[in-house]
Amino acid sequence: QCEHGEKFGYRDTNTQILGWLVDKVKGDGDQALSDDIWAKIEAEGDMAIKKDNKGFTDWAAGGMARLSDMARFGQAVLDSYENKGPFDMDVIKSILDGGNK
């Protein structure tokens, strides 16, 4: 963490490793994202995930989606934090607390 205007560094390694683990455990991380998140928020459209020329998913690069679907995702996280949404409230709270629990 740093103040505005200070030098900072990206930390995308954890996101990349988490994506690899999802790929390994679920067999298809793209489908897992669709089934476990996108379907639960009742997204209007698909999310595009960046892949390289060998088909390797670049989880840390993020995805591209409709603004309305990203808003749905944000609302689902907020609702889940209040124990009214589609995601596990304890997981959401753990993420917001730094993901160390």
TAFEN-V864253 format. One line per field, one symbol per residue. phi: phi as a letter, one per 20 degrees, with the letter a starting at -180 (. if undefined). psi: psi as a letter, one per 20 degrees, with the letter a starting at -180 (. if undefined). burial: 1 if it has 24 or more other ideal C-beta (glycine too) atoms within 12 Angstrom, else 0. A space follows every 50 residues. Layout:
phi = ???
psi = ???
burial = ???
This chain:
phi = .begnefbcfcdfffffgffffgffenbffffgffecfffelffcfdedf cefdnffegffncdbfgffffgfgfffffffemcdedfgfffffffeome d
psi = qrqpirqrqqmjgggggggggggggihnhghggggigghhjlqhrrpppp qaijjppnhiiarprqghhhgggghhgghhhjkjaiqpghgghgghjikj .
burial = 00000000000000000010011000001101110011001010001010 00000010100010100010011001100100000110000100000000 0
